[in-house]
Amino acid sequence: MIDIERINYLAKKSREQGLTPAETAEQAKLRRAYIDAYKRNLTAQLDNTYIVDEAGNKRKLEKKNVDEQAKK
């Protein structure tokens, strides 16, 4: 599990005193692990999301085509 308390401690220490190179590397590693876990959880939640239309039909939430959206 990701240690949120350690992430917060390093952020506070960074603002107050600065971090050693080892602490900076640890902070980056912890932040990356937190972001990756957040993305996995969000993806799992969206994979289990269904839309119900006015007729009562359930359909799975579809992924948007990012390339198509960027061209508009």
C-alpha positions in Angstrom: 0.0 0.0 0.0 1.1 3.5 -0.7 2.3 5.4 2.4 0.4 8.7 2.2 1.8 9.9 5.5 5.3 9.5 4.1 4.4 11.4 0.9 2.9 14.2 3.1 5.9 14.2 5.4 8.3 14.6 2.5 6.2 17.3 0.9 6.2 19.3 4.2 9.9 18.8 4.7 10.6 19.9 1.2 8.8 23.2 1.8 10.4 23.8 5.2 14.0 22.6 4.9 14.6 20.9 1.5 15.3 17.3 0.7 18.4 15.2 0.3 18.9 13.6 -3.1 17.8 10.2 -1.6 14.6 11.8 -0.2 13.9 13.5 -3.5 14.2 10.1 -5.3 12.0 8.5 -2.7 9.4 11.2 -3.0 9.3 10.8 -6.8 8.9 7.0 -6.5 6.1 7.3 -3.9 4.3 9.9 -6.0 4.5 7.8 -9.1 3.2 4.8 -7.2 0.3 6.9 -5.8 -0.6 8.2 -9.3 -0.5 4.8 -10.9 -2.7 3.3 -8.1 -5.2 6.2 -8.5 -5.3 5.6 -12.3 -5.9 1.8 -11.9 -8.7 2.5 -9.4 -10.4 5.0 -11.6 -10.1 2.7 -14.7 -11.6 -0.1 -12.7 -14.5 2.1 -11.6 -15.2 3.3 -15.1 -15.0 -0.2 -16.5 -17.9 -1.1 -14.1 -20.0 2.0 -15.0 -23.1 1.6 -17.1 -25.4 4.2 -18.7 -29.2 3.7 -18.5 -31.0 5.4 -21.4 -34.6 6.7 -21.3 -36.0 3.4 -22.4 -34.3 1.6 -19.5 -31.6 0.0 -21.6 -28.2 -0.5 -19.8 -25.1 -0.2 -21.8 -21.4 -0.2 -20.9 -19.6 3.2 -20.8 -17.5 3.5 -23.9 -14.0 4.9 -24.2 -13.7 8.1 -26.2 -11.3 8.2 -29.1 -8.8 10.8 -27.9 -7.3 11.4 -31.4 -10.7 12.3 -32.8 -11.4 14.7 -30.0 -8.0 16.5 -30.5 -8.7 17.1 -34.2 -11.9 19.1 -33.6 
